[in-house]
Amino acid sequence: MSKSAPAPAPAGALVGRRALVTGGGRGIGAAIAVALGRAGADVAIGYRQDVESAQAVATSIRALGRRVQIYPAALDDSTALDAMASSVLADFGSIDILVHSAGIASRGRTVVDTEEAEIERLWRVHALAAFSLCRRILPGMRAAERGDVVMISSAATSMWAPNSAPYNMAKAALEALARTLAKEERNYGIRVNVVAPGLVDTEMGRRLARAAMGAEDIHDLDPTSPFGRVCSPEEVADVVVFLVSTGYVNDQKIVVDAGTF
């Protein structure tokens, strides 16, 4: 099966396409949702609990003339996740861009001091949720002219830092899923890729900067960061828009850390 796609033209490349972005209410996910809307896609936003933030993101996308709806779900709860997927498919008909951006941090403990419950929770949010959503979304995506799945991982899988086993393990499982799907779904015209940011100016990034780097303000790290600044969520979103717009990129991992690791 052969399906062609035009060269990237983000300003209008995604008109007529429908995206689901998990974790789309804040941080990197919010930037991705807005960027996809700006490029022409209609957007379903999955979020955990900050309804005001999710509504603000939706308002920004609506102002671009795109259709947008928000869907609450705790992704470590399989019943809630399934209900969200059912609602999205009922409202949008099908999804041809799936971006799994939802994620949570681990507690920064050694393996010896980490409880199994923490391992399971992070694995459920990062990896099992992605697996379950793909099972629900991909059958309809296969019928589309083109489909894209983008998994938001982390530069942590290049570093394997200590005191991060739950996070490292969950992101590694997410990347394994993506690599497998890329080979399984290619004949249906579906591209599956991974975007792995380093430190990004988000709530999670700011907590990490304080806890691991001793920076009360994340921008205190600007002078020692590549190009003189910490990465912005919008710079990660630009890579996602590129991947779902370009034609011949599949089964790739793009690390967005300016070459730090």
C-alpha positions, 0 to 999 in steps of 0.5 A, a space after each residue: 500500500 502506497 500513500 503520498 504526502 506533500 512537503 511540510 506546509 504547517 500553516 495549512 498542512 493539517 486542515 481536515 485532520 483531527 487530533 487527540 492530545 493527551 495532557 493537552 491542558 498544560 505544558 508541552 501538551 498544551 503547546 502541541 494542541 495549539 500548534 496543531 490547531 494553528 496548522 489547521 487540525 481540529 483538536 480533542 484535548 485530554 486533561 487530568 484535573 485542571 479544567 480552567 487551564 484546559 478551557 483556556 487552551 481550548 479557547 485559544 484553538 477556537 479563536 483559530 477557527 478550529 473545532 475543539 473539545 476537552 475531555 477529563 480523564 485520569 490515565 492511570 484509571 483504565 475505566 476513565 481512559 476508555 470512557 474518554 476514548 469513547 467520547 472522543 470517537 463519538 464526537 469526532 468520528 475518528 482521529 488521524 493524529 494521536 499525540 500522547 503527551 500526558 506524563 507524571 514525574 517520579 519522586 527521585 528515590 533510589 530503586 531500594 527506596 521506591 515502592 512498586 506502586 509508584 512503578 505501576 502508576 508511572 507505567 500506567 500513565 506513560 505506557 499502558 495508557 498509550 497502548 490502550 489509546 492506540 488499540 481504540 484509535 488505530 482501527 479508525 486511523 487505518 481508514 484515513 488517507 494518512 495517520 500519525 502517532 507521536 509519543 512524547 518521551 524524554 531525554 531521560 532515556 538517553 541519560 538513565 539518571 539515578 533516582 529515576 527508575 519509575 520514570 526511566 522505565 515508563 518512558 522506555 516502555 513507551 518508546 518500545 511501544 512506538 518502535 513496534 507500532 511503527 513497523 506494524 502500522 506502516 502499511 496502513 499509511 500510519 507514521 509512528 515517531 517519538 519526540 524526547 525533550 530535555 529540560 523544558 519550561 513547564 511546571 514539571 520542568 520548573 520542579 525538576 530545576 528546583 529539586 535537581 539543579 537548585 534553581 529557584 527560577 528555571 531561567 536562572 539556567 538560561 546562561 548555561 543552557 544551549 543557545 542561551 535559553 531553556 527549551 520552550 514548550 512551543 519548540 517541542 510542539 514545532 517538532 510534533 507539527 513537522 512530524 505529522 506534516 512531513 511525508 517520509 519520517 517513520 520509526 524515529 526518535 527526535 531528541 529536543 535538547 539542543 545536543 545536551 546529551 
